[in-house]
Amino acid sequence: MQPASMRRLALPLLIAALAACDSRGDGSSHDAFREKPPAPPAGGPDQPEIPKVRLVDAFPRLSFERPVWILPSPDDTGRLFVVEQDGRVSWFRPDPAPSRTETFLDIRGKAFRGHNEEGLLCLAFHPKFAENGLFFVWYSATKPHRHVLSRFRAPNPADGPADAASEKVFLEIPKIYGNHNGSTLLFGKDGFLYFSVGDGGAAGDPKRAGQDLGSWFAKIHRIDVDREDGSKPYSVPKDNPYVDAAGARPETWAWGLRNVWRMSFDRETGDLWAGDVGQDKYEEVDRIAKGGNYGWRIREGLHAFSSEKPAGTLVDPVVDYGRKDGASITGGYVYRGKSIPALAGAYVYADYVTGTVWALRHDGKGVTAWREILRQPKNIASFGEDRDGELFVCCFDGKIYRLTTE
């Protein structure tokens, strides 16, 4: 049984969908690989029922322009950083109630947003940011049209702005279409940088990148940014799954992912979770395994999309949902905060188009609880954590919200 059906969507909201493609194709999805099993109950004998939540304006005196990412400073300054899609990063201290922000980085002259999904999309602090002031960003650029992974430096990591002239480009990927860019940047506990790249855009993966291990697109990659390798400013970890595979990009960590819009590490278990935006009919939540093939464009969610045959075993999504429930997933976090004890250990995610929020629990083998926890109309572009594991929600009304049961 799917989560509760949504009310009718307004056409302008559908058009606005950030992570959805311009056209979802011709609607030619094939019969299901197999039917999705019924959703388990919201709680069990060893777990509290997943609670309903609501959004509360976390910083009533602040507003942002298309906030797409929020994260805490990795030092002890208590700052929060907000990425705005047009190319600006600002920071503030959350207590007492802030009324102004400070500019940390401004690359509005470099970040190109010719498409609803383009621009400055995310930021990740180097694990030793407090010492070296280094951080990484992912943005779209033009002339030529391309993805850019760059490193910048903040001369005084504890205060003050970054040096916009300190940019060192680590990677550029030529792109044709404006949509399906991903991306999320994350440092794992292993110290390596993980980043997602969408399938390159348009509809139906016309370049067939999803099942091409030689392509940057439709993948999650993993690199070592602290060691150069010849002409490359990074190196490839020796235990990456396709280091020795003929014709494969050695940077690849997982593949067959259409357009991962937000992924996160569970701060307790280290599991990597992702929300993968679908094509015609289905959105999906994935737990990312080393070397895993998640099936795009052979299938969409658990349902066949093309007549292609997989070269090996495909990794099933944790859950998928159809168009009556939403149209563009926004991946979230496993909640590890203290303010909502009954939500502890649940993966929280949303749909950008409907604004609906769900939570599920997974025991490592399967879903043990899953339910809708909030239905509201705001476009949820991203989730974020503070240092204590409490969740923030970035919405395109320019506000940052927090989740609460109060």
Wavefront OBJ file of the C-alpha trace (Angstrom):
o trace
v 0.000 0.000 0.000
v 1.420 3.378 -1.017
v 1.440 6.370 1.360
v -1.751 8.446 1.310
v -2.684 9.945 -2.059
v -2.009 13.601 -2.637
v -4.449 16.297 -3.595
v -4.481 17.554 -7.201
v -1.290 19.445 -8.160
v -1.437 22.903 -9.660
v 0.185 23.140 -13.089
v 2.544 26.005 -12.162
v 3.921 23.961 -9.265
v 4.578 21.017 -11.533
v 6.426 23.233 -13.992
v 8.567 24.611 -11.203
v 9.921 21.256 -10.054
v 13.625 21.767 -9.381
v 14.969 18.283 -9.750
v 12.461 16.984 -12.246
v 13.407 16.977 -15.901
v 11.953 19.420 -18.444
v 10.053 16.583 -20.064
v 9.396 13.257 -18.438
v 9.374 11.547 -21.823
v 6.594 9.804 -23.658
v 5.186 7.925 -20.699
v 6.276 4.620 -22.192
v 7.296 2.827 -18.994
v 6.793 -0.913 -19.296
v 5.132 -3.376 -16.948
v 6.511 -3.580 -13.432
v 9.573 -5.694 -12.663
v 7.537 -6.828 -9.697
v 4.923 -5.313 -7.500
v 6.146 -3.334 -4.504
v 5.275 -5.112 -1.230
v 2.785 -3.421 1.084
v 4.229 -0.698 3.301
v 4.878 -1.952 6.841
v 3.147 -0.316 9.793
v 4.344 3.005 11.186
v 5.765 1.361 14.303
v 6.341 -2.003 15.922
v 6.832 -3.695 19.281
v 10.467 -2.598 19.491
v 10.027 0.832 17.893
v 7.934 3.884 18.716
v 5.415 4.961 16.114
v 6.926 7.430 13.675
v 5.441 10.783 14.725
v 3.755 13.409 12.632
v 5.738 16.650 12.427
v 5.288 20.242 11.355
v 7.518 23.016 10.026
v 8.478 26.018 12.131
v 10.334 29.029 10.771
v 13.771 28.516 12.308
v 15.036 32.040 11.684
v 12.077 34.416 11.298
v 14.220 37.484 10.652
v 16.209 35.888 7.819
v 15.303 35.199 4.204
v 17.319 33.747 1.329
v 17.175 33.586 -2.460
v 16.509 29.969 -3.514
v 18.334 28.253 -0.624
v 19.496 24.819 -1.790
v 21.797 23.662 0.994
v 22.382 24.326 4.701
v 25.160 22.873 6.822
v 27.007 23.625 10.051
v 30.553 24.854 10.265
v 32.847 21.924 11.109
v 34.651 24.008 13.744
v 33.484 25.200 17.156
v 32.142 28.572 16.027
v 28.517 27.401 15.934
v 27.855 28.955 12.527
v 25.357 27.773 9.934
v 26.098 28.169 6.218
v 23.418 28.563 3.547
v 24.038 28.032 -0.179
v 21.897 30.123 -2.521
v 21.456 28.783 -6.023
v 22.534 31.930 -7.858
v 26.044 31.583 -6.432
v 26.219 33.040 -2.930
v 27.110 31.363 0.371
v 26.312 33.168 3.615
v 26.688 32.345 7.281
v 25.179 33.321 10.610
v 25.112 32.186 14.213
v 21.718 30.742 15.109
v 21.566 32.058 18.691
v 20.284 34.497 19.676
v 17.718 35.000 16.873
v 19.841 36.279 13.958
v 18.753 39.300 11.938
v 21.575 39.444 9.395
v 24.008 37.192 7.553
v 27.625 37.518 6.475
v 28.793 36.680 2.968
v 31.203 33.763 2.915
v 31.572 33.229 -0.836
v 30.128 35.039 -3.842
v 30.633 33.440 -7.277
v 27.513 34.822 -8.920
v 29.709 35.880 -11.841
v 30.784 32.259 -12.383
v 27.822 30.101 -11.427
v 25.406 29.868 -14.360
v 21.697 29.295 -13.846
v 20.197 29.193 -17.302
v 18.010 26.294 -16.193
v 15.922 25.768 -13.078
v 18.315 23.043 -11.889
v 21.582 24.859 -12.549
v 23.698 27.205 -10.456
v 25.637 26.729 -7.234
v 24.225 23.502 -5.840
v 26.205 22.444 -2.774
v 29.226 22.891 -0.526
v 31.344 20.530 1.561
v 33.947 21.534 4.137
v 37.264 19.713 4.130
v 37.551 17.501 7.239
v 40.425 19.730 8.393
v 38.701 23.004 7.538
v 39.427 24.462 10.974
v 43.122 24.097 10.207
v 43.397 24.622 6.442
v 40.287 26.667 5.568
v 39.547 24.488 2.523
v 36.093 23.696 1.150
v 34.587 22.398 -2.095
v 31.644 23.524 -4.205
v 29.756 22.172 -7.213
v 28.294 24.575 -9.757
v 27.180 24.925 -13.358
v 29.192 27.127 -15.710
v 28.872 28.263 -19.302
v 31.086 29.030 -22.323
v 31.454 26.071 -22.515
v 28.481 24.544 -20.694
v 29.880 22.334 -17.939
v 29.804 21.035 -14.369
v 32.577 22.357 -12.125
v 33.981 20.863 -8.926
v 36.232 23.450 -7.313
v 38.138 24.030 -4.098
v 38.321 27.397 -2.348
v 40.117 28.605 0.767
v 39.026 30.777 3.672
v 42.161 32.601 4.964
v 40.646 32.882 8.446
v 38.518 29.746 8.864
v 36.964 30.881 12.139
v 35.693 34.182 10.780
v 35.542 36.322 7.682
v 34.950 35.508 4.016
v 36.548 32.972 1.710
v 39.006 34.134 -0.917
v 37.080 33.990 -4.213
v 40.395 34.215 -6.091
v 41.670 31.035 -4.425
v 39.641 28.736 -6.675
v 41.338 25.554 -7.802
v 39.310 23.564 -10.311
v 39.409 19.843 -9.535
v 37.064 18.599 -12.214
v 35.069 19.855 -15.187
v 32.484 17.725 -16.983
v 31.059 19.004 -20.309
v 27.271 19.017 -20.392
v 24.658 19.375 -23.128
v 21.391 19.800 -21.262
v 20.457 22.056 -18.364
v 18.786 19.467 -16.145
v 19.835 16.384 -14.178
v 22.935 17.848 -12.584
v 22.730 16.215 -9.159
v 24.648 17.049 -7.089
v 25.684 16.536 -3.503
v 29.207 16.789 -2.097
v 29.990 14.822 1.072
v 33.118 13.824 2.921
v 32.873 10.346 4.374
v 34.423 9.194 7.625
v 37.169 7.749 5.429
v 38.198 11.300 4.510
v 37.291 10.879 0.828
v 34.957 13.125 -1.149
v 31.748 11.578 -2.524
v 29.762 13.392 -5.197
v 26.735 12.607 -7.336
v 26.271 13.455 -11.024
v 22.917 13.195 -12.837
v 22.491 11.313 -16.113
v 23.198 14.385 -18.243
v 19.671 15.608 -18.829
v 16.820 15.517 -21.335
v 14.407 12.599 -20.901
v 15.003 8.866 -20.962
v 18.806 9.049 -20.671
v 19.413 9.614 -24.409
v 23.176 9.172 -23.987
v 22.602 5.868 -22.157
v 24.917 6.975 -19.375
v 23.124 5.045 -16.653
v 24.552 1.681 -17.691
v 27.854 3.008 -19.060
v 30.642 2.588 -16.513
v 32.875 4.744 -18.702
v 30.677 7.827 -18.246
v 30.797 10.408 -15.457
v 27.018 10.713 -15.611
v 24.365 8.822 -13.615
v 26.855 7.911 -10.906
v 28.136 8.544 -7.427
v 31.915 9.013 -7.399
v 34.586 8.883 -4.684
v 37.964 10.630 -4.817
v 40.907 11.537 -2.594
v 41.291 15.333 -2.706
v 44.460 15.352 -0.590
v 46.694 13.489 -3.025
v 47.410 14.449 -6.604
v 47.913 11.893 -9.341
v 49.980 13.167 -12.234
v 48.117 15.985 -13.944
v 44.993 15.414 -11.847
v 44.603 17.434 -8.634
v 43.096 14.365 -6.945
v 43.711 10.630 -6.842
v 41.458 7.578 -6.853
v 41.275 5.489 -3.672
v 42.703 2.049 -4.301
v 39.632 0.314 -2.894
v 37.159 1.966 -5.274
v 35.128 -0.854 -6.864
v 36.035 -0.208 -10.519
v 39.687 0.796 -10.247
v 40.784 -2.188 -12.316
v 37.699 -2.590 -14.525
v 38.424 -2.145 -18.226
v 36.634 0.861 -19.710
v 35.241 2.051 -16.385
v 35.842 5.373 -14.675
v 37.899 4.429 -11.603
v 36.254 7.249 -9.626
v 32.878 5.444 -9.721
v 31.416 4.268 -6.417
v 27.841 3.409 -7.544
v 25.959 3.664 -10.847
v 22.615 3.380 -12.608
v 21.301 6.447 -10.744
v 19.201 8.857 -12.797
v 19.587 12.088 -10.831
v 20.496 11.859 -7.163
v 19.112 15.036 -5.611
v 20.577 14.956 -2.146
v 22.363 12.156 -0.388
v 23.626 11.891 3.179
v 25.607 9.708 5.536
v 23.895 8.372 8.638
v 26.130 9.876 11.298
v 25.658 6.811 13.520
v 25.999 3.863 11.102
v 27.861 5.459 8.175
v 25.228 4.234 5.694
v 24.906 6.385 2.568
v 21.293 7.280 1.664
v 20.116 8.917 -1.562
v 16.945 10.243 -3.148
v 16.960 9.465 -6.887
v 14.614 11.523 -9.072
v 12.487 9.437 -11.430
v 11.364 9.775 -15.037
v 7.703 9.178 -15.940
v 6.190 7.421 -12.975
v 8.365 6.627 -9.939
v 10.698 8.269 -7.402
v 12.992 6.187 -5.218
v 14.981 6.070 -1.988
v 18.272 4.123 -2.107
v 20.848 2.882 0.354
v 24.073 3.169 -1.592
v 26.330 0.121 -1.644
v 29.891 0.048 -2.920
v 29.801 -0.889 -6.617
v 26.002 -1.111 -6.674
v 24.047 -0.798 -9.932
v 20.663 0.843 -9.234
v 19.210 0.074 -12.625
v 18.563 3.298 -14.518
v 17.605 3.239 -17.432
v 16.703 -0.433 -17.356
v 14.156 0.380 -14.713
v 12.643 3.274 -12.837
v 12.229 2.410 -9.177
v 11.155 -1.237 -9.129
v 9.467 -0.941 -12.520
v 10.832 -1.721 -15.981
v 11.575 1.320 -18.113
v 13.317 -0.114 -21.185
v 13.904 -3.481 -22.798
v 17.604 -3.441 -21.886
v 18.886 -6.339 -19.833
v 21.151 -5.814 -16.815
v 24.713 -7.074 -17.001
v 24.482 -8.239 -13.399
v 22.364 -7.964 -10.280
v 20.508 -4.692 -9.709
v 20.183 -3.159 -6.253
v 16.548 -2.576 -5.309
v 15.447 0.771 -3.926
v 14.422 0.858 -0.292
v 11.040 2.272 -1.341
v 9.573 3.936 -4.400
v 6.449 6.040 -4.886
v 4.336 7.012 -7.853
v 2.882 10.139 -9.394
v -0.181 10.246 -7.183
v 2.209 10.898 -4.278
v 4.730 13.238 -5.891
v 6.957 14.012 -8.853
v 10.482 14.886 -7.683
v 12.132 13.416 -4.600
v 14.314 15.447 -2.237
v 16.612 13.110 -0.335
v 17.042 13.718 3.383
v 18.730 12.363 6.509
v 18.479 9.652 9.103
v 17.350 11.608 12.136
v 19.845 11.463 14.997
v 18.768 14.523 16.966
v 17.359 14.672 20.489
v 14.341 16.964 20.210
v 12.033 14.351 18.581
v 12.924 11.035 20.300
v 10.231 9.049 18.476
v 11.802 9.985 15.134
v 15.245 8.648 16.093
v 16.739 6.317 13.489
v 14.165 7.159 10.797
v 15.202 8.337 7.354
v 13.311 11.555 6.564
v 12.775 12.663 2.952
v 10.307 14.723 0.911
v 8.873 15.431 -2.503
v 9.777 18.810 -3.976
v 6.594 19.208 -5.999
v 3.988 18.260 -3.373
v 5.956 19.264 -0.273
v 4.979 15.994 1.412
v 7.440 14.575 3.963
v 7.828 10.869 4.777
v 9.932 8.886 7.228
v 10.961 5.244 7.227
v 12.971 2.862 9.345
v 15.250 0.194 7.938
v 16.870 -2.615 9.926
v 19.615 -3.340 7.376
v 17.491 -5.980 5.679
v 14.269 -4.191 4.916
v 11.809 -1.470 5.823
v 10.244 -1.937 9.256
v 8.214 1.276 9.379
v 7.144 3.857 6.806
v 4.623 6.680 6.854
v 3.756 10.164 5.696
v 4.628 12.572 8.525
v 3.734 15.946 7.018
v 1.652 17.272 4.147
v 2.238 20.933 3.280
v 2.555 22.968 0.048
v 6.046 24.469 0.212
v 8.705 23.431 -2.315
v 11.312 21.570 -0.230
v 14.623 21.964 -2.037
v 16.877 20.379 0.576
v 17.259 19.121 4.116
v 20.201 19.859 6.380
v 21.577 18.873 9.777
v 23.055 20.968 12.528
v 25.937 19.666 14.615
v 23.500 17.996 17.017
v 21.652 16.109 14.275
v 18.544 18.302 14.308
v 16.983 18.735 10.875
v 16.494 21.898 8.854
v 14.408 22.243 5.695
v 15.288 24.668 2.862
v 12.221 25.922 0.990
v 11.885 28.109 -2.062
v 9.782 30.641 -0.233
v 13.224 31.804 0.940
v 12.924 30.427 4.444
v 14.765 27.836 6.532
v 12.476 25.699 8.675
v 13.044 23.126 11.386
v 11.041 20.000 12.108
v 9.139 19.825 15.368
v 6.286 17.921 16.984
v 5.381 20.870 19.217
l 1 2 3 4 5 6 7 8 9 10 11 12 13 14 15 16 17 18 19 20 21 22 23 24 25 26 27 28 29 30 31 32 33 34 35 36 37 38 39 40 41 42 43 44 45 46 47 48 49 50 51 52 53 54 55 56 57 58 59 60 61 62 63 64 65 66 67 68 69 70 71 72 73 74 75 76 77 78 79 80 81 82 83 84 85 86 87 88 89 90 91 92 93 94 95 96 97 98 99 100 101 102 103 104 105 106 107 108 109 110 111 112 113 114 115 116 117 118 119 120 121 122 123 124 125 126 127 128 129 130 131 132 133 134 135 136 137 138 139 140 141 142 143 144 145 146 147 148 149 150 151 152 153 154 155 156 157 158 159 160 161 162 163 164 165 166 167 168 169 170 171 172 173 174 175 176 177 178 179 180 181 182 183 184 185 186 187 188 189 190 191 192 193 194 195 196 197 198 199 200 201 202 203 204 205 206 207 208 209 210 211 212 213 214 215 216 217 218 219 220 221 222 223 224 225 226 227 228 229 230 231 232 233 234 235 236 237 238 239 240 241 242 243 244 245 246 247 248 249 250 251 252 253 254 255 256 257 258 259 260 261 262 263 264 265 266 267 268 269 270 271 272 273 274 275 276 277 278 279 280 281 282 283 284 285 286 287 288 289 290 291 292 293 294 295 296 297 298 299 300 301 302 303 304 305 306 307 308 309 310 311 312 313 314 315 316 317 318 319 320 321 322 323 324 325 326 327 328 329 330 331 332 333 334 335 336 337 338 339 340 341 342 343 344 345 346 347 348 349 350 351 352 353 354 355 356 357 358 359 360 361 362 363 364 365 366 367 368 369 370 371 372 373 374 375 376 377 378 379 380 381 382 383 384 385 386 387 388 389 390 391 392 393 394 395 396 397 398 399 400 401 402 403 404 405 406
